[in-house]
Amino acid sequence: MRSRPPADPRRDRGQATAEIAAALPALAVVLALCLAAIQAVAAHLACVDAARAGARALARGDDQAAVLGTVAAAAPPGAAAAVTRSGGYARVEVTARVRLGPGFPAPVEVGGRAATPLEEGGPSAAPPDDGRAAARPEAGPEGPP
């Protein structure tokens, strides 16, 4: 039985470089998708936090301008808020369009909703809103209040 002659080490020269060059673009795409997903999740969480803070403020009796200010402080820039008070609950819905980055298609819409029971002696004595009061709060500092 014959054995193979030892491989010429010069033939393998540059093999690792070629493999890395082929894998690097795929790695870059995976990294970009991960970063875009993290950005979308962060915006969603900011919308949920803003809706929760707004619902608490509305439930304790703050006026609509104060509630929208509270929402704007916690919401992502350019977010829209809908505020309602009905059925014994203060409800706030916050939505925002998030651009995931260059080269991605249209922005993704994320949002959050919160409902909090109205507090005793607060706005429950007032008649419920007939419709939804919607506004686009000004972009405030990011993060919860």
ZATILO-639814 format. One record per atom (N, C-alpha, C): x, y negated, z; residue number from 1; residue in three letters. Coordinates in pm, whole numbers. Layout:
BEGIN
+--------+--------+--------+-----+------+
|      x |      y |      z |  nr | rest |
+--------+--------+--------+-----+------+
|      X |      Y |      Z | NUM |  Ala |
...
+--------+--------+--------+-----+------+
***
This chain:
BEGIN
+--------+--------+--------+-----+------+
|      x |      y |      z |  nr | rest |
+--------+--------+--------+-----+------+
|     83 |    116 |      0 |   1 |  Met |
|      0 |      0 |      0 |   1 |  Met |
|     89 |   -124 |      0 |   1 |  Met |
|     54 |   -212 |    -88 |   2 |  Arg |
|    132 |   -335 |    -99 |   2 |  Arg |
|     71 |   -445 |    -16 |   2 |  Arg |
|    153 |   -522 |     43 |   3 |  Ser |
|    104 |   -638 |    117 |   3 |  Ser |
|    118 |   -761 |     29 |   3 |  Ser |
|     37 |   -858 |     59 |   4 |  Arg |
|     40 |   -982 |    -18 |   4 |  Arg |
|    164 |  -1061 |     19 |   4 |  Arg |
|    215 |  -1131 |    -75 |   5 |  Pro |
|    329 |  -1217 |    -42 |   5 |  Pro |
|    280 |  -1334 |     43 |   5 |  Pro |
|    364 |  -1388 |    128 |   6 |  Pro |
|    321 |  -1501 |    211 |   6 |  Pro |
|    276 |  -1619 |    124 |   6 |  Pro |
|    173 |  -1686 |    173 |   7 |  Ala |
|    118 |  -1801 |    100 |   7 |  Ala |
|    218 |  -1915 |     98 |   7 |  Ala |
|    215 |  -1986 |     -9 |   8 |  Asp |
|    303 |  -2101 |    -23 |   8 |  Asp |
|    243 |  -2218 |     54 |   8 |  Asp |
|    310 |  -2267 |    158 |   9 |  Pro |
|    252 |  -2375 |    239 |   9 |  Pro |
|    229 |  -2503 |    159 |   9 |  Pro |
|    296 |  -2519 |     48 |  10 |  Arg |
|    277 |  -2641 |    -31 |  10 |  Arg |
|    141 |  -2643 |   -100 |  10 |  Arg |
|     81 |  -2526 |   -120 |  11 |  Arg |
|    -51 |  -2521 |   -186 |  11 |  Arg |
|   -162 |  -2576 |    -96 |  11 |  Arg |
|   -144 |  -2565 |     35 |  12 |  Asp |
|   -245 |  -2612 |    129 |  12 |  Asp |
|   -229 |  -2758 |    165 |  12 |  Asp |
|   -128 |  -2820 |    115 |  13 |  Arg |
|   -103 |  -2961 |    147 |  13 |  Arg |
|   -220 |  -3048 |     97 |  13 |  Arg |
|   -276 |  -3132 |    185 |  14 |  Gly |
|   -385 |  -3222 |    148 |  14 |  Gly |
|   -523 |  -3160 |    162 |  14 |  Gly |
|   -531 |  -3033 |    200 |  15 |  Gln |
|   -661 |  -2966 |    213 |  15 |  Gln |
|   -747 |  -3034 |    320 |  15 |  Gln |
|   -690 |  -3064 |    434 |  16 |  Ala |
|   -767 |  -3128 |    542 |  16 |  Ala |
|   -814 |  -3267 |    501 |  16 |  Ala |
|   -731 |  -3338 |    429 |  17 |  Thr |
|   -770 |  -3472 |    383 |  17 |  Thr |
|   -889 |  -3465 |    290 |  17 |  Thr |
|   -889 |  -3368 |    201 |  18 |  Ala |
|  -1000 |  -3352 |    107 |  18 |  Ala |
|  -1128 |  -3315 |    180 |  18 |  Ala |
|  -1120 |  -3229 |    281 |  19 |  Glu |
|  -1238 |  -3189 |    356 |  19 |  Glu |
|  -1294 |  -3306 |    436 |  19 |  Glu |
|  -1208 |  -3384 |    495 |  20 |  Ile |
|  -1254 |  -3501 |    571 |  20 |  Ile |
|  -1317 |  -3603 |    478 |  20 |  Ile |
|  -1258 |  -3624 |    362 |  21 |  Ala |
|  -1313 |  -3720 |    266 |  21 |  Ala |
|  -1452 |  -3676 |    219 |  21 |  Ala |
|  -1478 |  -3548 |    212 |  22 |  Ala |
|  -1609 |  -3500 |    170 |  22 |  Ala |
|  -1710 |  -3510 |    285 |  22 |  Ala |
|  -1667 |  -3492 |    408 |  23 |  Ala |
|  -1759 |  -3491 |    522 |  23 |  Ala |
|  -1786 |  -3631 |    579 |  23 |  Ala |
|  -1697 |  -3725 |    557 |  24 |  Leu |
|  -1712 |  -3857 |    617 |  24 |  Leu |
|  -1840 |  -3930 |    576 |  24 |  Leu |
|  -1878 |  -3931 |    448 |  25 |  Pro |
|  -2005 |  -3999 |    414 |  25 |  Pro |
|  -2127 |  -3937 |    482 |  25 |  Pro |
|  -2129 |  -3806 |    495 |  26 |  Ala |
|  -2241 |  -3741 |    563 |  26 |  Ala |
|  -2244 |  -3781 |    710 |  26 |  Ala |
|  -2129 |  -3788 |    770 |  27 |  Leu |
|  -2120 |  -3831 |    910 |  27 |  Leu |
|  -2168 |  -3975 |    927 |  27 |  Leu |
|  -2133 |  -4061 |    832 |  28 |  Ala |
|  -2176 |  -4201 |    838 |  28 |  Ala |
|  -2328 |  -4213 |    826 |  28 |  Ala |
|  -2390 |  -4131 |    740 |  29 |  Val |
|  -2535 |  -4134 |    724 |  29 |  Val |
|  -2603 |  -4087 |    853 |  29 |  Val |
|  -2553 |  -3980 |    912 |  30 |  Val |
|  -2611 |  -3929 |   1037 |  30 |  Val |
|  -2597 |  -4034 |   1147 |  30 |  Val |
|  -2484 |  -4100 |   1156 |  31 |  Leu |
|  -2465 |  -4204 |   1257 |  31 |  Leu |
|  -2562 |  -4320 |   1235 |  31 |  Leu |
|  -2580 |  -4362 |   1110 |  32 |  Ala |
|  -2674 |  -4472 |   1080 |  32 |  Ala |
|  -2817 |  -4434 |   1117 |  32 |  Ala |
|  -2857 |  -4311 |   1090 |  33 |  Leu |
|  -2992 |  -4267 |   1127 |  33 |  Leu |
|  -3010 |  -4262 |   1279 |  33 |  Leu |
|  -2908 |  -4219 |   1349 |  34 |  Cys |
|  -2915 |  -4216 |   1496 |  34 |  Cys |
|  -2927 |  -4358 |   1552 |  34 |  Cys |
|  -2849 |  -4451 |   1500 |  35 |  Leu |
|  -2856 |  -4589 |   1548 |  35 |  Leu |
|  -2992 |  -4652 |   1518 |  35 |  Leu |
|  -3048 |  -4622 |   1400 |  36 |  Ala |
|  -3180 |  -4675 |   1365 |  36 |  Ala |
|  -3287 |  -4619 |   1458 |  36 |  Ala |
|  -3278 |  -4491 |   1489 |  37 |  Ala |
|  -3376 |  -4430 |   1581 |  37 |  Ala |
|  -3365 |  -4491 |   1720 |  37 |  Ala |
|  -3243 |  -4514 |   1766 |  38 |  Ile |
|  -3224 |  -4575 |   1898 |  38 |  Ile |
|  -3281 |  -4717 |   1900 |  38 |  Ile |
|  -3264 |  -4790 |   1792 |  39 |  Gln |
|  -3317 |  -4927 |   1784 |  39 |  Gln |
|  -3470 |  -4925 |   1786 |  39 |  Gln |
|  -3531 |  -4831 |   1715 |  40 |  Ala |
|  -3678 |  -4822 |   1713 |  40 |  Ala |
|  -3731 |  -4783 |   1851 |  40 |  Ala |
|  -3665 |  -4690 |   1917 |  41 |  Val |
|  -3709 |  -4649 |   2051 |  41 |  Val |
|  -3694 |  -4764 |   2151 |  41 |  Val |
|  -3586 |  -4839 |   2141 |  42 |  Ala |
|  -3566 |  -4952 |   2231 |  42 |  Ala |
|  -3675 |  -5058 |   2211 |  42 |  Ala |
|  -3713 |  -5084 |   2086 |  43 |  Ala |
|  -3820 |  -5181 |   2059 |  43 |  Ala |
|  -3954 |  -5128 |   2111 |  43 |  Ala |
|  -3978 |  -4999 |   2095 |  44 |  His |
|  -4102 |  -4940 |   2147 |  44 |  His |
|  -4109 |  -4955 |   2299 |  44 |  His |
|  -4001 |  -4926 |   2366 |  45 |  Leu |
|  -3999 |  -4939 |   2512 |  45 |  Leu |
|  -4018 |  -5084 |   2556 |  45 |  Leu |
|  -3961 |  -5178 |   2480 |  46 |  Ala |
|  -3981 |  -5320 |   2512 |  46 |  Ala |
|  -4128 |  -5358 |   2495 |  46 |  Ala |
|  -4195 |  -5303 |   2392 |  47 |  Cys |
|  -4338 |  -5331 |   2373 |  47 |  Cys |
|  -4420 |  -5273 |   2488 |  47 |  Cys |
|  -4386 |  -5152 |   2532 |  48 |  Val |
|  -4457 |  -5090 |   2644 |  48 |  Val |
|  -4438 |  -5172 |   2771 |  48 |  Val |
|  -4315 |  -5215 |   2797 |  49 |  Asp |
|  -4288 |  -5297 |   2915 |  49 |  Asp |
|  -4363 |  -5429 |   2909 |  49 |  Asp |
|  -4366 |  -5491 |   2792 |  50 |  Ala |
|  -4436 |  -5619 |   2777 |  50 |  Ala |
|  -4586 |  -5601 |   2796 |  50 |  Ala |
|  -4642 |  -5494 |   2742 |  51 |  Ala |
|  -4785 |  -5469 |   2759 |  51 |  Ala |
|  -4819 |  -5443 |   2905 |  51 |  Ala |
|  -4735 |  -5368 |   2973 |  52 |  Arg |
|  -4758 |  -5338 |   3115 |  52 |  Arg |
|  -4751 |  -5467 |   3199 |  52 |  Arg |
|  -4652 |  -5550 |   3173 |  53 |  Ala |
|  -4640 |  -5675 |   3248 |  53 |  Ala |
|  -4757 |  -5768 |   3219 |  53 |  Ala |
|  -4800 |  -5774 |   3093 |  54 |  Gly |
|  -4914 |  -5857 |   3057 |  54 |  Gly |
|  -5044 |  -5809 |   3119 |  54 |  Gly |
|  -5063 |  -5677 |   3122 |  55 |  Ala |
|  -5185 |  -5623 |   3183 |  55 |  Ala |
|  -5189 |  -5651 |   3333 |  55 |  Ala |
|  -5075 |  -5640 |   3399 |  56 |  Arg |
|  -5070 |  -5673 |   3543 |  56 |  Arg |
|  -5105 |  -5820 |   3566 |  56 |  Arg |
|  -5048 |  -5908 |   3484 |  57 |  Ala |
|  -5076 |  -6051 |   3500 |  57 |  Ala |
|  -5223 |  -6082 |   3473 |  57 |  Ala |
|  -5280 |  -6019 |   3371 |  58 |  Leu |
|  -5421 |  -6043 |   3338 |  58 |  Leu |
|  -5511 |  -5987 |   3448 |  58 |  Leu |
|  -5475 |  -5873 |   3505 |  59 |  Ala |
|  -5557 |  -5811 |   3609 |  59 |  Ala |
|  -5559 |  -5894 |   3737 |  59 |  Ala |
|  -5450 |  -5962 |   3766 |  60 |  Arg |
|  -5449 |  -6041 |   3891 |  60 |  Arg |
|  -5509 |  -6179 |   3871 |  60 |  Arg |
|  -5552 |  -6213 |   3749 |  61 |  Gly |
|  -5627 |  -6335 |   3727 |  61 |  Gly |
|  -5553 |  -6447 |   3658 |  61 |  Gly |
|  -5433 |  -6422 |   3607 |  62 |  Asp |
|  -5361 |  -6528 |   3535 |  62 |  Asp |
|  -5438 |  -6566 |   3408 |  62 |  Asp |
|  -5424 |  -6692 |   3368 |  63 |  Asp |
|  -5492 |  -6735 |   3245 |  63 |  Asp |
|  -5420 |  -6677 |   3122 |  63 |  Asp |
|  -5486 |  -6687 |   3008 |  64 |  Gln |
|  -5436 |  -6624 |   2887 |  64 |  Gln |
|  -5300 |  -6679 |   2845 |  64 |  Gln |
|  -5277 |  -6807 |   2860 |  65 |  Ala |
|  -5148 |  -6865 |   2822 |  65 |  Ala |
|  -5036 |  -6808 |   2908 |  65 |  Ala |
|  -5062 |  -6790 |   3038 |  66 |  Ala |
|  -4960 |  -6732 |   3126 |  66 |  Ala |
|  -4935 |  -6586 |   3092 |  66 |  Ala |
|  -5041 |  -6514 |   3057 |  67 |  Val |
|  -5027 |  -6373 |   3020 |  67 |  Val |
|  -4944 |  -6361 |   2893 |  67 |  Val |
|  -4974 |  -6443 |   2794 |  68 |  Leu |
|  -4897 |  -6439 |   2668 |  68 |  Leu |
|  -4752 |  -6480 |   2692 |  68 |  Leu |
|  -4728 |  -6572 |   2785 |  69 |  Gly |
|  -4591 |  -6608 |   2819 |  69 |  Gly |
|  -4516 |  -6492 |   2883 |  69 |  Gly |
|  -4586 |  -6417 |   2970 |  70 |  Thr |
|  -4527 |  -6300 |   3032 |  70 |  Thr |
|  -4494 |  -6194 |   2928 |  70 |  Thr |
|  -4586 |  -6176 |   2835 |  71 |  Val |
|  -4565 |  -6078 |   2728 |  71 |  Val |
|  -4447 |  -6120 |   2641 |  71 |  Val |
|  -4441 |  -6248 |   2606 |  72 |  Ala |
|  -4334 |  -6297 |   2519 |  72 |  Ala |
|  -4197 |  -6281 |   2584 |  72 |  Ala |
|  -4192 |  -6291 |   2716 |  73 |  Ala |
|  -4063 |  -6279 |   2785 |  73 |  Ala |
|  -4007 |  -6138 |   2776 |  73 |  Ala |
|  -4094 |  -6037 |   2765 |  74 |  Ala |
|  -4049 |  -5898 |   2766 |  74 |  Ala |
|  -4054 |  -5832 |   2628 |  74 |  Ala |
|  -4127 |  -5891 |   2535 |  75 |  Ala |
|  -4148 |  -5828 |   2404 |  75 |  Ala |
|  -4030 |  -5855 |   2310 |  75 |  Ala |
|  -4015 |  -5770 |   2209 |  76 |  Pro |
|  -3912 |  -5798 |   2107 |  76 |  Pro |
|  -3948 |  -5925 |   2030 |  76 |  Pro |
|  -3851 |  -5989 |   1968 |  77 |  Pro |
|  -3880 |  -6111 |   1890 |  77 |  Pro |
|  -3982 |  -6083 |   1779 |  77 |  Pro |
|  -4077 |  -6176 |   1765 |  78 |  Gly |
|  -4178 |  -6164 |   1659 |  78 |  Gly |
|  -4292 |  -6070 |   1691 |  78 |  Gly |
|  -4305 |  -6027 |   1814 |  79 |  Ala |
|  -4412 |  -5934 |   1852 |  79 |  Ala |
|  -4547 |  -6004 |   1855 |  79 |  Ala |
|  -4652 |  -5928 |   1833 |  80 |  Ala |
|  -4789 |  -5980 |   1841 |  80 |  Ala |
|  -4857 |  -5913 |   1960 |  80 |  Ala |
|  -4942 |  -5989 |   2030 |  81 |  Ala |
|  -5010 |  -5936 |   2147 |  81 |  Ala |
|  -5160 |  -5956 |   2134 |  81 |  Ala |
|  -5236 |  -5856 |   2177 |  82 |  Ala |
|  -5382 |  -5865 |   2184 |  82 |  Ala |
|  -5420 |  -5844 |   2330 |  82 |  Ala |
|  -5500 |  -5938 |   2384 |  83 |  Val |
|  -5536 |  -5937 |   2525 |  83 |  Val |
|  -5688 |  -5927 |   2536 |  83 |  Val |
|  -5737 |  -5830 |   2615 |  84 |  Thr |
|  -5881 |  -5818 |   2639 |  84 |  Thr |
|  -5905 |  -5787 |   2787 |  84 |  Thr |
|  -6025 |  -5825 |   2831 |  85 |  Arg |
|  -6068 |  -5797 |   2967 |  85 |  Arg |
|  -6210 |  -5742 |   2954 |  85 |  Arg |
|  -6226 |  -5610 |   2973 |  86 |  Ser |
|  -6358 |  -5550 |   2958 |  86 |  Ser |
|  -6366 |  -5420 |   3036 |  86 |  Ser |
|  -6487 |  -5386 |   3079 |  87 |  Gly |
|  -6510 |  -5261 |   3148 |  87 |  Gly |
|  -6433 |  -5247 |   3278 |  87 |  Gly |
|  -6402 |  -5358 |   3343 |  88 |  Gly |
|  -6328 |  -5353 |   3467 |  88 |  Gly |
|  -6178 |  -5334 |   3450 |  88 |  Gly |
|  -6130 |  -5345 |   3328 |  89 |  Tyr |
|  -5987 |  -5328 |   3301 |  89 |  Tyr |
|  -5932 |  -5446 |   3224 |  89 |  Tyr |
|  -5806 |  -5476 |   3252 |  90 |  Ala |
|  -5731 |  -5572 |   3173 |  90 |  Ala |
|  -5647 |  -5491 |   3076 |  90 |  Ala |
|  -5663 |  -5517 |   2947 |  91 |  Arg |
|  -5593 |  -5438 |   2844 |  91 |  Arg |
|  -5506 |  -5530 |   2759 |  91 |  Arg |
|  -5385 |  -5486 |   2735 |  92 |  Val |
|  -5291 |  -5561 |   2652 |  92 |  Val |
|  -5227 |  -5464 |   2554 |  92 |  Val |
|  -5223 |  -5505 |   2428 |  93 |  Glu |
|  -5157 |  -5426 |   2325 |  93 |  Glu |
|  -5051 |  -5515 |   2258 |  93 |  Glu |
|  -4930 |  -5464 |   2249 |  94 |  Val |
|  -4819 |  -5539 |   2190 |  94 |  Val |
|  -4764 |  -5458 |   2073 |  94 |  Val |
|  -4750 |  -5522 |   1957 |  95 |  Thr |
|  -4691 |  -5455 |   1841 |  95 |  Thr |
|  -4579 |  -5542 |   1785 |  95 |  Thr |
|  -4481 |  -5475 |   1726 |  96 |  Ala |
|  -4368 |  -5547 |   1665 |  96 |  Ala |
|  -4320 |  -5467 |   1545 |  96 |  Ala |
|  -4272 |  -5539 |   1447 |  97 |  Arg |
|  -4212 |  -5475 |   1329 |  97 |  Arg |
|  -4061 |  -5480 |   1347 |  97 |  Arg |
|  -3999 |  -5364 |   1335 |  98 |  Val |
|  -3856 |  -5352 |   1360 |  98 |  Val |
|  -3786 |  -5316 |   1230 |  98 |  Val |
|  -3693 |  -5400 |   1193 |  99 |  Arg |
|  -3609 |  -5371 |   1075 |  99 |  Arg |
|  -3496 |  -5281 |   1123 |  99 |  Arg |
|  -3487 |  -5162 |   1067 | 100 |  Leu |
|  -3393 |  -5063 |   1117 | 100 |  Leu |
|  -3250 |  -5088 |   1071 | 100 |  Leu |
|  -3232 |  -5169 |    972 | 101 |  Gly |
|  -3096 |  -5200 |    928 | 101 |  Gly |
|  -3093 |  -5218 |    778 | 101 |  Gly |
|  -2979 |  -5260 |    726 | 102 |  Pro |
|  -2968 |  -5280 |    582 | 102 |  Pro |
|  -2975 |  -5146 |    509 | 102 |  Pro |
|  -3042 |  -5147 |    397 | 103 |  Gly |
|  -3053 |  -5026 |    318 | 103 |  Gly |
|  -3171 |  -4938 |    354 | 103 |  Gly |
|  -3239 |  -4969 |    465 | 104 |  Phe |
|  -3356 |  -4891 |    502 | 104 |  Phe |
|  -3478 |  -4952 |    436 | 104 |  Phe |
|  -3581 |  -4872 |    412 | 105 |  Pro |
|  -3702 |  -4927 |    351 | 105 |  Pro |
|  -3772 |  -5023 |    447 | 105 |  Pro |
|  -3896 |  -5053 |    420 | 106 |  Ala |
|  -3973 |  -5152 |    496 | 106 |  Ala |
|  -3960 |  -5131 |    647 | 106 |  Ala |
|  -3979 |  -5237 |    723 | 107 |  Pro |
|  -3969 |  -5226 |    868 | 107 |  Pro |
|  -4070 |  -5126 |    925 | 107 |  Pro |
|  -4038 |  -5073 |   1040 | 108 |  Val |
|  -4125 |  -4978 |   1110 | 108 |  Val |
|  -4204 |  -5055 |   1215 | 108 |  Val |
|  -4332 |  -5023 |   1230 | 109 |  Glu |
|  -4412 |  -5090 |   1331 | 109 |  Glu |
|  -4414 |  -5003 |   1457 | 109 |  Glu |
|  -4379 |  -5066 |   1568 | 110 |  Val |
|  -4382 |  -4999 |   1698 | 110 |  Val |
|  -4476 |  -5077 |   1788 | 110 |  Val |
|  -4521 |  -5015 |   1894 | 111 |  Gly |
|  -4612 |  -5086 |   1982 | 111 |  Gly |
|  -4628 |  -5017 |   2115 | 111 |  Gly |
|  -4700 |  -5084 |   2202 | 112 |  Gly |
|  -4730 |  -5030 |   2333 | 112 |  Gly |
|  -4861 |  -5087 |   2383 | 112 |  Gly |
|  -4932 |  -5006 |   2461 | 113 |  Arg |
|  -5059 |  -5049 |   2519 | 113 |  Arg |
|  -5057 |  -5024 |   2669 | 113 |  Arg |
|  -5129 |  -5106 |   2741 | 114 |  Ala |
|  -5142 |  -5086 |   2886 | 114 |  Ala |
|  -5279 |  -5135 |   2929 | 114 |  Ala |
|  -5334 |  -5065 |   3028 | 115 |  Ala |
|  -5462 |  -5104 |   3089 | 115 |  Ala |
|  -5445 |  -5096 |   3240 | 115 |  Ala |
|  -5490 |  -5200 |   3308 | 116 |  Thr |
|  -5481 |  -5205 |   3454 | 116 |  Thr |
|  -5617 |  -5245 |   3509 | 116 |  Thr |
|  -5664 |  -5179 |   3615 | 117 |  Pro |
|  -5792 |  -5220 |   3674 | 117 |  Pro |
|  -5785 |  -5364 |   3724 | 117 |  Pro |
|  -5894 |  -5437 |   3706 | 118 |  Leu |
|  -5900 |  -5574 |   3754 | 118 |  Leu |
|  -5896 |  -5575 |   3906 | 118 |  Leu |
|  -5827 |  -5672 |   3962 | 119 |  Glu |
|  -5814 |  -5679 |   4108 | 119 |  Glu |
|  -5941 |  -5735 |   4170 | 119 |  Glu |
|  -5967 |  -5696 |   4295 | 120 |  Glu |
|  -6082 |  -5744 |   4370 | 120 |  Glu |
|  -6071 |  -5895 |   4392 | 120 |  Glu |
|  -6181 |  -5965 |   4375 | 121 |  Gly |
|  -6183 |  -6108 |   4400 | 121 |  Gly |
|  -6112 |  -6188 |   4291 | 121 |  Gly |
|  -6064 |  -6120 |   4191 | 122 |  Gly |
|  -5994 |  -6188 |   4082 | 122 |  Gly |
|  -6090 |  -6221 |   3970 | 122 |  Gly |
|  -6053 |  -6192 |   3850 | 123 |  Pro |
|  -6134 |  -6230 |   3735 | 123 |  Pro |
|  -6255 |  -6142 |   3713 | 123 |  Pro |
|  -6279 |  -6040 |   3800 | 124 |  Ser |
|  -6392 |  -5951 |   3778 | 124 |  Ser |
|  -6526 |  -6026 |   3789 | 124 |  Ser |
|  -6528 |  -6137 |   3862 | 125 |  Ala |
|  -6650 |  -6215 |   3874 | 125 |  Ala |
|  -6679 |  -6291 |   3746 | 125 |  Ala |
|  -6576 |  -6317 |   3669 | 126 |  Ala |
|  -6593 |  -6389 |   3542 | 126 |  Ala |
|  -6650 |  -6293 |   3438 | 126 |  Ala |
|  -6729 |  -6345 |   3343 | 127 |  Pro |
|  -6783 |  -6257 |   3240 | 127 |  Pro |
|  -6668 |  -6203 |   3153 | 127 |  Pro |
|  -6684 |  -6080 |   3102 | 128 |  Pro |
|  -6578 |  -6024 |   3018 | 128 |  Pro |
|  -6566 |  -6100 |   2887 | 128 |  Pro |
|  -6449 |  -6095 |   2828 | 129 |  Asp |
|  -6426 |  -6161 |   2700 | 129 |  Asp |
|  -6517 |  -6098 |   2595 | 129 |  Asp |
|  -6570 |  -6182 |   2504 | 130 |  Asp |
|  -6655 |  -6131 |   2397 | 130 |  Asp |
|  -6573 |  -6055 |   2293 | 130 |  Asp |
|  -6456 |  -6105 |   2263 | 131 |  Gly |
|  -6373 |  -6044 |   2160 | 131 |  Gly |
|  -6232 |  -6030 |   2208 | 131 |  Gly |
|  -6148 |  -6003 |   2115 | 132 |  Arg |
|  -6008 |  -5987 |   2149 | 132 |  Arg |
|  -5938 |  -6120 |   2126 | 132 |  Arg |
|  -5862 |  -6162 |   2222 | 133 |  Ala |
|  -5782 |  -6282 |   2209 | 133 |  Ala |
|  -5645 |  -6238 |   2162 | 133 |  Ala |
|  -5609 |  -6272 |   2042 | 134 |  Ala |
|  -5480 |  -6229 |   1987 | 134 |  Ala |
|  -5393 |  -6351 |   1964 | 134 |  Ala |
|  -5267 |  -6333 |   1985 | 135 |  Ala |
|  -5173 |  -6443 |   1963 | 135 |  Ala |
|  -5036 |  -6384 |   1933 | 135 |  Ala |
|  -4953 |  -6463 |   1871 | 136 |  Arg |
|  -4814 |  -6426 |   1848 | 136 |  Arg |
|  -4730 |  -6507 |   1945 | 136 |  Arg |
|  -4685 |  -6444 |   2054 | 137 |  Pro |
|  -4604 |  -6520 |   2148 | 137 |  Pro |
|  -4471 |  -6557 |   2086 | 137 |  Pro |
|  -4418 |  -6667 |   2134 | 138 |  Glu |
|  -4286 |  -6708 |   2088 | 138 |  Glu |
|  -4183 |  -6609 |   2139 | 138 |  Glu |
|  -4079 |  -6592 |   2063 | 139 |  Ala |
|  -3974 |  -6497 |   2104 | 139 |  Ala |
|  -3905 |  -6551 |   2229 | 139 |  Ala |
|  -3903 |  -6469 |   2332 | 140 |  Gly |
|  -3841 |  -6508 |   2456 | 140 |  Gly |
|  -3719 |  -6422 |   2481 | 140 |  Gly |
|  -3658 |  -6436 |   2593 | 141 |  Pro |
|  -3542 |  -6352 |   2623 | 141 |  Pro |
|  -3586 |  -6207 |   2632 | 141 |  Pro |
|  -3499 |  -6118 |   2587 | 142 |  Glu |
|  -3533 |  -5977 |   2588 | 142 |  Glu |
|  -3517 |  -5922 |   2728 | 142 |  Glu |
|  -3593 |  -5818 |   2756 | 143 |  Gly |
|  -3583 |  -5752 |   2884 | 143 |  Gly |
|  -3705 |  -5781 |   2968 | 143 |  Gly |
|  -3728 |  -5698 |   3069 | 144 |  Pro |
|  -3845 |  -5719 |   3155 | 144 |  Pro |
|  -3831 |  -5844 |   3240 | 144 |  Pro |
|  -3945 |  -5900 |   3279 | 145 |  Pro |
|  -3939 |  -6024 |   3359 | 145 |  Pro |
|  -3882 |  -6001 |   3496 | 145 |  Pro |
+--------+--------+--------+-----+------+
***
